[in-house]
Amino acid sequence: MLGLAACSTTTSTPLDETLIDYVKPNLGTVHSRWFFYTPAAEPFGMAKLGASTNGTYGNNQGWEAIGYEDGHTSIDGFPCLHEFQVGGISLMPVTGEVKTVPGKLEKPDEGFRSRFDKDSETAHPGYYSVLLKDYQVKTELTATTRVGFQRYTFPASRSSHILLNIGNRQGESGAVKDAYIHQIDGNTIEGYVVTEPEYVKKYQAGATVSMYFYAVLDKAPASVDVFYQGDSLKAGTEIKGPGAIMSLNYTTRQNDQVNVKIGLSYTSIANAKLNLETEAKNLTFDEALAATTQKWHKALNRIKVSGGTNDNKIKFYTGLYHVLLGRGIASDVNGAYPKNDGTVGVIPAGKDGKPLHNHYNTDAIWGAYWNLTPLWAMAYPEYYNEWVNSQLLVYKDAGWLGDGIANSKYVSGVGTNMVSIAIAGAYNSGIRDFDIATAYEAALKNELCSDNRIEGAGKMDVGQFVEKGYVPFDDSIFYGTHRGGSQFSVSHTVEYSFSAYAVAQLAKALGKEADYKQLMALSNGWTKLFDDDLKMIRPRVANGDFIDHFNPLESWRGFQEGNAFQYTFFVPQNPEALVARMGQEEFNHRLDSVFTEARKTIFGGGKVVNAFSGVASPYNHGNQPSLHIPWLFNFSGKPYLTQKWTRLICEEFYGTTGEHGYGYGQDEDQGQLGAWFVMAAMGLFDVQGGACEHPTYQLGSPLFDRIEIQLSDKYASGKTFVIETEGNGAGASYIQSAELNGKTWNKCWLFRDELFKGGVLKLKMGTQPNNNWGLEAPVHCPQ
């Protein structure tokens, strides 16, 4: 497990100051993704356990909301693995006659699912429990890094059972290709499941994702049955193939407990066993829970806030929880990890005999350079370093970076690839414990190379970008991208411009002058699509003509998950050039009007419960392409408008209920929307995502009286960075004046290095804007 305590200072908050109590895992669970609700897990762990209300439904395209939903009233199992495109190893305790299908939400009696009451449910980081109403079985879940713990308290029954639902689709896992369950002895069961996730089918056809387990029971069953889903039961200790389920049968007295430890692995049953024996052989459920809770305390205490409202503390620490929950470990305790080609690799060991780093599953980094990576750099740099090393494993194994990976298989969520930006951001932040030469090679190849490029690496149209300086609009492949262009041509052009800029800064730092010049020229690709008559970005076809019948609010025609209003502002590498091209007065008027209009629909899709409900809005906080936009006023001479609008977004888009958490059913991609709130609530952001040679954090409107960030004793020279506000509160959104380490501070930004040195930033807040404070635009790299 990642050593979250390793970079702590000695002045940590005592554990009785329970920041963990502010975390509400059920926040935002209406219309949430498969990986969203896994309370019983460690930070960045492999074992991620939670209740499933409709995970057995699977999903058709691989991205739809599935798994757990706050409004559902029955549970179909308790899966141990929840990642982007990865899910499985589900257990379900029942009593009475075994039903051989999970059943549907509207007809729970037809299957083995059970109703439950919300007031019987408890969820906090590291723990989940619920009473299964139909069976009167209390289920409790916790985990170590790679071992799931499930504890069942049964009623008196001559017919109690634990179902191991291994061979059937769970959440985003995709169709099951093969499965195996074997009772080795009375207390031990092993097996595996091989799946074909939808995004693997799309981006790496023919590849599969495998999950292995080794489970130990503290009480042996009286008998064992096996069956295929929907078929009849028969006695047996082994079953193989899609649909496989095993039933462990008990006679129980009132309050009899059965504990199950499930060692997990993505490489082999043997390593699942090794993971269990290394991490949890002698651990009880309660001991595992205590250890996991301690890790959550330490992780959350990296950033301590005081003052402000209770609701904002809930939003803050629940957001931070999602940041730490996403992107879990995929390697074993011995360094074994699943390679892209389906074989098993081994991460080299250090002097202590332990792997030098972990490998991780990860959703796409699309947009995460505005949320996750600046937060990782600040408070969790050791994880950021491991993430880069993990990405380089895939590059070394398969030849291309992968924007999203599931057991090292390519699962690019959006068909593009922004990993280069995150690699540059790590380097520019002084996080460099990785093979820099290989990282640069991988990043440069990602930006410039089209020959033999594979679908899984995304950017299939990058050759056109390098040749023409922009991607031509071509919708001959529905919702797709090919070597001649893309239906998402504008999105790709501006994204590739930004990532070219990021790698240019890396090239400059490494003395690669020719690469630097080529990449910097490409970073201006956005200018080739700028319509000076409309002052907007607009798709062009291959001959250079703008598309006809252009509607700036139309999504999906040139724009992926957005529209021209949103993507016109996608020039994070050079906001000042965009301001100049549009005209400062027009820029500020338009941008302010965008937010005035977007506020009417809660800065996105209103109360429509749908991840894509805001893509046709002028601004959509529910999706990645827009998330830097309210911070652009810092670059246009109106920093008080950044302060105004970021605070309003924090107050109105974000909520504290199951339905109103991240907008209304918007897509919280493995911590991204939570990370945005955490950053904005501290009054910090980086429009350039660390891509600048000397990165900055731009300032906004902190929500709390005091914020203390523990800095890394390896990657930072200071111990803590503290932000203090005076006169803060409802309506006091505006910075009146500032001091940094006792000196007057008139900039709406500071270098990332200055934050890493530690110190105190004091902000005097007020209800009226100070039009004269912070007018100097943040620096950007030479153009």
N, C-alpha and C positions, 0 to 999 in steps of 0.2 A: 504493500500500500504506500502511496505517496506520503512522504513524511511531512504532514502539514504543520507539525510542531517545530520542524527543523529551523525555520527562519523566524521564529517568534523571538521577541525580546523577553527579558526576564520579568518585565512589569506587565504580566497578563492579568486580565480581569478574573477575580476569583470565580469558581464555578457556581457559587450560589447566586451570582448575578446572571440570571438565566436568559440570555439572549435567545436561546432555543425556544422559549415560550412565545416569542413573537412570530415564529414560523408557523404558518397555517397551510399545510400541504393541500387542503381542499380548495383553497383560493384558485379561481380560474379553471376549475375542472369541468365546467360545462363546455362541451365541444373541444376537448383537449386531446393531444396526440398520445400515441402508445407509450412513449418514453416519459411522459410528463408526471405520472402519478406513481411513484415508487418510494413511499415513505421509509420502508425498511431497507436502508442502504447506508453505506459509508460515503463520504465525499469521494467522488471519482471512482467508486468501486465497480467491480464486475457484478457481484450479486446485488440485484436490485429487485426487491420483492414488493408486491402490492396486490390489492384486490383487483380483480377483473370483473366488470359488469357486462361487457360485450366483446371482450378480446377474442372469444371463440368465433365471432363473426368473421374475423379477418377483414381485409379491405381490398377493394378491386384494383386501385392504382398505386397503393403503397404509401399514400400520404394522408388519407382521410382520417378524421378524428375517430379513434377507436381505443378501447381498453378500459377506462374508468370514467364515468360521468356522474357528476354530483346529483343529478336529478333521477338517476336510475335507482331502482328499489330491490334489485336482486343481483347476486354474485355468482359467476360461473367457474371461479377457480382463483388460485393464488400463484401466478407464474413467478419464477425466480429470475428471469432474464428479460430486461426491457431496454432496448437500444434502438437507434434508427435502423430499421430494416432487420432487427434481430429480436426474437422473442420465443420463449418456450420454457419447458420443464415446469409444468403447472401441476399443482396438487389441489385436491378438494376433499375435505372430510364430510361424510354423509352418514345418515343412519337409515335403517329400514331397507326395503328392497332397492337394489342398485338399478338406477336408470342408466341407459347406455348412450344417451345423447345429452348435451348440455342444456338444450331447450332454449326458448326465446324469452326476451324480456316481457312480452305481452302474455306469454303462457308459461310461466315458470314451472308449473306442476308437470309439464310434459318432459322435463329433463332433470338433471341432477343439480341444477342451480338452486340457490336458496334465497328467499327474501331476507331482508335485514332492515332494521330501523336505524336511522341516522344517529339517534341518541345513544345507541350501543357501540358506536364507532369511535375509535381514538386513533389519531394520526399525528405524529411529530417526527422530526428527523431521527432516523434509526429505529423506529417502532411503528407498528400498526396492529390494531386489534379490532375485532368485530364479533358480534354474536350472530351466527347463522340461525335465523329464526325458525326455519322449517325443521332443522335438525337439533336445535338447542346445543350446538357445538360452538364454544368460544375458540376463535382462531387468533393466534398471536404470531407476529413475524418480526424478525430482526436479522442482522447479517454482520459478518466480518467482510473483509475485502472480496474474497472469492467463495465464501460459504454462506448459504442461506439457512436460516433457522426457522422452522415452523413448529409451533406448539399448539396442540389441540386439547381442549378440556371437554370430554364427552359426557353425555347424560348416561343414566343406566339404560343399557340396550344390549340385547343379544345379537344385534345386527348393526354394528358400527363398522365403518369402512374408511379407508384413505384411498382415494383414486389418484393414480399417477397418470395424468393425461399428457403423454409424451408425444404421441404420433399425430397430433392434429394441430392445425394452423392456430397461431396465437398472435393477435395484433398485426404488426407489420411483417411478420416472419415470412409470409408467402406460403405457397403450397408445400406440403411435406413430400419429399422424395423418398425418404427412408426413415425408419425408426427402429429402436431396439430397447427392450426392457428385460432384465434378467435378475431374478432373486438368487443371489449367490448363496446366502444362508438365511437363517431366520431374521437376522437384524440388518442385512446388507443388500442393497439393490443398486444395480448399475445400468447404464444405457446411454443412448444418444438419439439425436434427431437431426436429420439433414433437410434443409429447406431451400427453397428457390424464391427469394424475395423479388417483388416486382421491379425494384430499381436495379437489382443485380441482373435480372432478365433484360432490362433496357440498356444498361451500360456495360455489362460484361456477360453477354449471353453464353449460357452453358455452364457458368460457375454456380456454386452452391455455398451455403453457409451451414456449418455444422456446430452443434452444441452437445457437450458431454456432461454426464453427472455420475456421482458416486454418493449414494445416500446411506446414512446409518440411522437406524431406529433404536430408541432406548427400550422398546418393548416389541418382541417378535409377534407377528400376527398369528392367529389360530389357523388360518388357511389363506390361500391366495388363488384368485381367479384372474383370467385374462380375457380380453375381448377387443374386437375392433368396433370403433364407434358406430352405433346403430345395430350391431349384431348381438347375439346371445353370449352369455358368459360360459366359460368352461374352466375347470380346474387346470392350473398350470403355473409354472414358475418362469416362463420365458415366452416372449411374443416378439415378432419382427414384422416391420412393414408399416406403410401409412395407415393411420387410424388406430394405432396400438394404444391400449390403456390397460393398466393393471389395477386390480382391486385387492387391497390388503384388508383382511376381515378380522374383526375383534369382537369379543364379548366384553362390555365395559360396565363398571359400576358407576354410580353417580360421582362426577368430578374426577374420574380417571383421566390421567393425562398421557398423551403420547408425544414425544419429542422426535423431530426429524432434523438431522443435519444433512444438507445437500452440498457436497463439494462440486464446484462448477469449473468447466474448462472449455475453451474453444479448440483445443488441440487433441485431447485423448482422454479416455476413461482413466488411464494410469495417472495422468496429471491432475484430473479432477480429484482422485484419491489423494495424491500428494498435496494438493491445495488444502484439502480438508484436514489431513493429518498434521500439516505444518501450522495452519492457522487456528484450528479449532478442535483438535483431537480430545482435549481434556476440558474444553470450555462448556459450561452450562449455558442455557438460554439467557439467564439473568446476567451472567458474567459477560457474555457477548454483547448484550444490550448495554451494559455499563461501559464497556470499552468503546463501543460505537458512539454512544452518547458523548463520551469524553472527547472523541475526535471531532464531533460536530461543534461542541463548545469551543474548542481551540480554533477550528476553522472559522466560525462565525466571529470570534473575538479578534480576528485580524483587523476588523473595522468596527469600532465602537461609536455609537451615536448616543447623544443625550439631548433632552429638550425636544421640542416638536410634539406632534400629536401621536396618540397611540396608534391610530390608523396608519400613519406614515411609517411608524416603526414596524408595523406588520407588513406593509408593502416592501419596506427596505429589506428586512431579514428574510422574508419569503422569497424576494427576488434574488438575494445573495444565496439562499439555499438552492434555488434552481441553477444558478451559476455553477455551484459546487457539485450538483447532482448530475449534470449533463456530461456526456463524453467519457464513458467508463472504461476501465482497464480491460484489455483483451489478452494480456500475457499472463503466464503462470508464475508461481513463486520461483521456479528454476529458470525463468527467462524464456521458456518456450512460447512461441506465438504463432498464430496462423498466417502463413504466407499467401500472397496473392494467387499463386498457382495451385493452391490446395495442399501443399506440403507444409511441414513444420520447420520453422527457423528457431534459432536460439540467440537471444541478446547476450552479448559478452558480459562476463562478470567482472566486478571491480576487485580491489584488494581484499574487501571483506567477504568475498565469495558470493555476493548478491548481484543480481542484474544491474547494469549501469543505469538503466532507466526502464520504465514500463512502456508497453504498447497500448494504444487506445482505439476504441471505436469512436467515430465522430460523425456527426451531421456536417453538412457543408459549412465552410467558413464564410459563406456569402453574407455580407453585412456584419459579421462578428468582429471585424477590425474596428468597428465603431463602438462596440459594447464589451465583448468578452476580452479581447486581447489587451486593450488599455487597462482593464481591471486586473487581468492576470499579471500584467507587467508590474503593476503597482503593489498588489497584495499577495499574489500567488505566483511569483516568478518561477519557482521551481517546477510548477506544473507546466507553465508556458514552455520552459526548456524541454521538458519531457515530451510535450506535444510536438515540438519541432523534430525531435529525434524520432518520434513515432512516425511522422510523415515521411522522414527520410528513409526509414526502413522500407516503406512501400515503393519509394522511388528506386532504391537500390535493388529491390526484388523484381520490380515490374517495369522500370524504365520511365515512369511518368508519375508526377505528383497526382494525388487524388483528392478532390475537394471534399468529398464525403467518402468514408470507408466503413464497411461492415465486415469484420474479420479479414481486413486487408483487401476485400473485394471492392471494386469501384462502384460507388452508389451516388454519383454526383446528383444532388437534389435538383439542380437547375440547369445542368448541361454546360456549366461554365467552370472556372477554376481560379479562385482568388487566394490560393495558399501562398503564392509569392508575396502578397502584401503582409501576411502574418509572419512569414519568415523574416522579411525585411524589418518589420516592427520589432521583432525580438532582438535582432542584431543591433538596431538603432537604440534600443533600450538597455544595451549592455548585457543582454542575456545571450551568451555565446558558447555555452558548453555543449556544442554539437560540431559536427564536421562542416566547417564553414565553406571549404572548397566544394564539397558535394552539394551543400545547400545552395550555393550560388549557381552551380552547374544546373541543378534541378529547376531553380527559379528562372534562369535565363532560357532554358529549353521550354519552359511553360509559356513564356512570353513570345518567343520567336519561331518555334518549330512547328511545322505542319506535316512534314514528311513522316509517313507511317504513324501518324498520331492515332491513338485508339479512342473509341467512343467514351470509355470510362474516364479519360483525362479531361473531357469537356473541351470547349473552345475549338470545335471542329472547323470553325470558320476563321481561325486566327491567321491563316495564310492570306486571306483577303485583307484582313486588317493590316498586316505587315506590308502587303503590296500596295494597297490603295490608301492606307491611313484611316480607313473606316470599313465597317462591315456593310455590304449592300443588303437592302431589304429583299427577301426572297421567301415567299410563302408556299413554294411548291411542295414542301414537306410540312404537313399540318402540325402546328405548334412545335416546329423542329428547327434544327440547325444542320447544315451540311457544308462541304468544302467551298461551295459557291456563295454562301450567304446564310441568312437566318430570318425567320419570322420575328425574331427579337433583336433586330439589327442595331437599333439605337442603344438598347440596354448593353449589348455586347461591346459596342464601340466605346461607350463611356467607361465601362468597367475595365476594358483592356487598356484604355488610356491611363486610368488610375494605376493599374497594376504595373504597366510599363514604367510609370514614374517611380513606383516603389522600388522596383528592381534597378532602375537607373541610380537611385541613391546608394543602393548596395554596391553597384558597379563602381561608382565614384569612390566609395570608402575603400574598396579593394584595389583601386588603381587601374580599373578596366576602362580606359578613356574612350576607346572606340565604341564599346558597348553602351557606355553612358550617353554618348551623343546620339546613337541610334534610338535608344529607348526614350530619351527626352524628346526627340522629334515625334515619336509615336505617342507620347503623352499628350500631345496637342490634337489628337484625333477628334476629340469632341468638337473642335472648331469647324471641321468639315461638314458637320451635320447641323450647324447653327443657322437658322433662318433669320437673317437680320431684319426682314420685314416684320415677322411675327415676334422677334426677340425670343425665340423658342428653339429648342432642338427638335429635329424632324427627320423622319427616315428618308434615305435616298436609295434609289435603285442602282444597279451596276453602272449605268451610263452617266450617273451623276445627277439625274433629275430627282427632285423631291416627289414623294408619293402624292397622288391626288386624293380628293375627298378627305382631307386631313381634319381630324377632330382631336384637339389637344387633350380631351378627357377620355378618349377611347383607349382602353387597355388591350393588350395582347396583339396589337397591330404595330409591330416595331418595338414593343415594350413588354418586357417580362414582368408580370405581377405589378404593373404600374402603368403610367401614362406620361404624356409629354409635360404636363404641369410638374409632376414629381421629378422626372428624369432630367429636365432642364437644369435643375440645381445639382446634378451629379457631376460636379467638377471639384472634388475635395482636394485634388493636387494643386489647384491654383484658383481659389475662390476670387482673388482680386482680379484676375483676368476675366472671369465671368461677370463680375460686377461692372468692370469697364466695358465689356462687350454689350451688356444690357443697358448700361447707364445707371449710375448710383441711385438717382431718384426713382427711376422706374423699377430698379431691383428692389429697393426697400418698400416701395408702394405695393408692388405685386406680391412680394413675400408676406408682408403684413396682411394683405387682403386674403391671401391663401389661408392663413391661419384663422382670420375672422370668419371666413366661410366654413372651414373645416371644423371649427368649434361647434357649429350647429349640429354636426353628426358625430360629436364626441371624438373629434380628431381622427376619424376613420369611417367605419361603416355604420355608425349609429348603434342601435340596439339589435341589429340583425346578427344572429348567432351563426357566423360563417367566416372562415379564415380569409376569404377573398372578398368580403363585402365592401372593402374600402378601396379596391384597386382603381375604381373610376372616380375617386374623390380627388380634389386638388392636393390634399395631403392625406397620407394613410399611415398612422402610427402603428398599425397592426402588422406592418410588413417592412422588410429590411431596406428597400430602396429609399425610403423617406427619412430614415432615423437621424441623419445628420443635419437635416434642413433647418430646424429651429435654431441651430447654433451658428448659422451663417451670418446672422446680424453682427456677430463679433468681427467679421471681416468687412463689413459694409458701413462702419461708422455708427451703428445703432445697437451697441451691446445691451442696452436696457431692454430692447425687444427680445433678445435671447433670454434675458432674465424673466421677462413677463411670460413668454409663451412656454418655456420649459417648465415653469412652475405650474401653469394652468394644465399642461398635459399630465404632470404628476398627480395633480389633484382630481382631474376629471376623466382621463382615459383609464387610469389605474384605479382599481377598487379592491374591496376586501371580501367579496362574496364568491360563491362558486360560479355564478353567471358573470358577474362584473369583477373580473380579476385583471386580465390583460385585454382591455376593451371588453367586448362581448363576444366570447368564443373566438378570439383571434389566435394566431399561430405562434405560440411561445416556443421557438425552435431551440431547444436545449439550452435555455438560460439567456437568450438574447434580449428579450423584452425585460426580463428581470434585471439583467445587467444594465440596460439603459436607465432604468429607474434608479438603481444604486448609484450610478455615475451622476445622473442629474440631481439626485437628492443630496449629493456631496457638492454640487455645483462645479463639477469637473467633466470635461469631455475632450475628445481629440477628433476633430473633423477629418484629419489626415491619417488617422488610424495607426500612428507610429511610423508612417512611411517616410516622413521627412528625416533628413540626415540628423537633425537635432530636434527631436519631437517636442511638442508642447502639449500642455493641457490648457484648454480654454475654460474660462470661468463662467458660471451661470448663477443660479439662485439657490443656495443650500436651504434645506428644509429644517435643519436642526440647529440647536444652539452650539453644539460642539461635536466635532467629528475627529476621531483619532485613528489614523491608519498606521498599523505596525509595518515597518519596512524590513526588508530582507537583510540579514546580516551577511549575506553573500553578494547580493546584487545592488545593494544600496549602501551609502556611507553613513546615513543617518539612522536613528533608531525609530523615530515616529515623525509623522507629519500631521499637524493638527490644524483644523479649520475651526475658528471661533466666530460666531456672529453676535452682533449687538443690535437690539431693537427688532429682532426677527419675530415672525408670527403671521397670522392671517392678513393677507393683503400687503405685507411688507416684503414685496418681491424684489425690490430694487437696491442694488449696491450704491451707497452714497459715497463711501471712501474705503480704502484698504491699506493695510500695513503687512509687510512680509518681514518677519524677524525684526520687528521694531522700526522698519524704514517705510516711509510712504511708498505706496505701490499704486501706480496710475495705469497699469496695463490690465487688459481683460484676459490675460494669459500669463503662464509662466513656463519656462522650459521644464521638460520632464526631469532633467538632471537636478534642477533646483528642488523639485519635490523629493527626489531620492536623497538629497542631502539632509532632509529633515528640517524641522522648524515649525513656525506658527504663522499661519495666514489669518489675519483678523479682518473681518468685513463688517462695516456698519451698514445696516439695512434700513430701508424706509418705504413708505407707501407711494411715494412719488419718484419718478425716474430722475436720475442725475444725468442730464444730457451731455455733460462735459467729462464724465469719468470713463476711462478705458477706451479712448478713441483710437489708440494705436493698434492697427491690425496685427494679429499674430504673424510671426515670421513664417515664411515658407521657403522651400529650398530654391536655389537659383534656377531660373528657367533658361 
